[in-house]
Amino acid sequence: MYYEAFVQMKKMLGQLDKWLDAAAAQAKTKSFDPNLFVGFRLAPDQFAFVRQVQVACDTAKLAASRLTGKDAPTHADTEQTLEELKARVAAVIGYLDALTAKDFEGAAARVVSMPRWEGKVMTGADYFQEHAQPNFFFHVSHAYAILRHNGVPLGKRDYLGAISLRAP
Amino acid sequence: MYYEAFVQMKKMLGQLDKWLDAAAAQAKTKSFDPNLFVGFRLAPDQFAFVRQVQVACDTAKLAASRLTGKDAPTHADTEQTLEELKARVAAVIGYLDALTAKDFEGAAARVVSMPRWEGKVMTGADYFQEHAQPNFFFHVSHAYAILRHNGVPLGKRDYLGAISLRAP
């Protein structure tokens, strides 16, 4: 189910790419610089939009890398425009796209460590459920919320994207 | 892994309960009515805080019910205070607490339908990945974002809660 969860993350990043287009379109409609969005934030001590997008991308990318052992692309966190953010999102989608269900075999039993954990570790299963996935959705949702707060016309369908409805 | 995912949702609802306490404490510190929070929102056409909490609760509750076949408690959506929202969160945590891993056996193959889908259905697997889980995190994150936007001192640790770190 890790593979399926990352397929969903990839889908959410595809939706995020569409929100970036919607933000650019809204700026054009209202005649302001679309790249103003990168600095918007919901609280002075919360990440700005640019960082929400960067961290959403990194969370998906690094979680996939830690659970598969496949090296992820690196990014320098230098984006200043919506176009640059779109390129970053596309790079992570491309990375996730190359991973297969087989790559995630044994993910639950992997050992994950981070410098800030001071020598402690998490199992892949715990790391995914308790850390990676909640963080991914947190930053994606905050990116969405910052755009909505600043007038970009988005709705739940833009958030979820197309869902797999089928005949009964 | 459905069971583990709902254990995580239950944990997130427990964190949400703590954010409600933090909101009440912030109102006391700043000498305003804590129940003002229930009406706050990030955009005029987004759900207010009260509705974000209600929908987060309902998404977890109804998804668990649809994937297990176990009846969920009903709620009348009449909450007007933080205390009433805490009671609703507690009721859903109690419902989830009674579910076992065995209850989720066969969840992926269940058939889920909703009136708005006009006769179409989703498999339990698709419904969970593409609809229930993204929606749950969306509303939990928006509840958090509304509080942060309105000055409640919360950080990532309040969002994630304690994580299962262990000796290497």
Interface residues (C-beta under 8 A of the other chain):
Chain A: M1 E4 A5 V7 Q8 K11 M12 L42 A43 Q46 V111 S113 W117 G119 K120 V121 M122 T123 A125 D126 Q129 E130 H131 Q133 P134 N135 F137 F138 S141 H142 Y144 A145 R148 H149 G151 K156 Y159 L160 G161 I163 S164 L165 R166 A167 P168
Chain B: M1 E4 A5 V7 Q8 K11 M12 L42 A43 Q46 V111 S113 W117 G119 K120 V121 M122 T123 A125 D126 Q129 E130 H131 Q133 P134 N135 F137 F138 S141 H142 Y144 A145 R148 H149 G151 K156 Y159 L160 G161 I163 S164 L165 R166 A167 P168
